[in-house]
Amino acid sequence: MLSATDLANPEVANLVPYEPGKPIDDVARELGLEPGSIIKLASNENPIGPSPKALEAIRNTLPSLHFYPDGAGYHLRNGIAGVFGLELKNVVLGNGSNEIIELAYHSFTRPGQHEIVTSENAFAVYELMAQLFGVGCTKVKEKDGFHQDLDAILAAITPKTRLVFVASPNNPTGTRIPNDALDRFLDALPDHVVAVIDEAYYEFLDNPPDTLRAVREGKKVILMRTFSKIQGLAGLRIGYALTTTEISGLLERSRQPFNTNMLAQAAALAALQDTEHQKKTKEMTDAGRLRLQEAFTRMGRKFVPSEANFVLVEVGDAASVFKKLQAKGIIVRSMVSYRLPAWIRVSIGTPAQLDLFLAELPGALPTA
């Protein structure tokens, strides 16, 4: 008798699901800890929480939950377009920026015919989506300590390549692409390739690149951004793409109706306009990142200098350190699933959270 798995698409049956950072409730249940005693430094979330203006927008929207959301996301898209000097048709909303990745695959790839190119230590979902869609994935080695090698990425492009994924800052390494190098890369891409630039951590950069120039010039580029990081709305799943009107029309054809909910749209618009909350978050992140990197230096631990809201640090045995810290109520991200078994990624938390992490880390490290 055939099983359901026998009938399944092989791309689905053979897929190893994405492993996110462990939720606080899971750790509390597994270890018998109080949820309030656990700190999560695993998923690059905003430790000070959402903008108060976003919370107010949610409260004001609650009485309307019996209606479907605006399927076109007019007010949010218009607000985003206004902030960046674009037109409404340059903006596509996604259920998190993860959905934008999926829409790009739907729009530009065919199974068994096309390929994508990215870096070896890129966000895992780029490769997972390639597997799900039956698309080849070429992963290019990085250079100079976890930096994306744009020349090597260009060299890896073939006539079958349809999408190229780069990120600045990159997750999980925290490294950025120099502005001039990114400009040259976008100018050098062949005509048959669409560049997807993941800018989930864009707001944490000092001197960010003017990637919008590529959109205004009509290049085949999709800029992915999110409200999950500096705006602190990860639980609402809301992200967006900035792109040309031609590409946005294709992405819009690919998405599901009502893909972003009413609360997410209202909260995101309010958060977008709360520049004070974003400024406060960046200042705390900058200070916390410096503190972590200085502490790792004193400990003699190798780390990747970061320009995001997390730091990648070498700890010898990531799985062991992860478990020991978790037993103390501290959730970090083991990089074993990223094929970096000696590294963990630590999100920037509040000063009090970093106090606890730095106090417990030495006892969790392997003995010499």
Helices and strands as residue ranges (DSSP letters): H 4-7, H 10-13, H 24-31, G 35-37, E 39-40, H 52-61, G 62-64, H 74-84, G 88-90, E 91-94, H 97-108, E 115-119, H 124-132, E 136-140, H 150-156, E 161-167, H 179-188, E 194-198, G 202-204, H 212-216, E 221-226, G 234-236, E 239-243, H 245-254, H 262-273, H 275-299, E 303-304, E 310-314, H 318-327, E 330-331, E 333-334, G 336-338, E 343-347, H 351-364
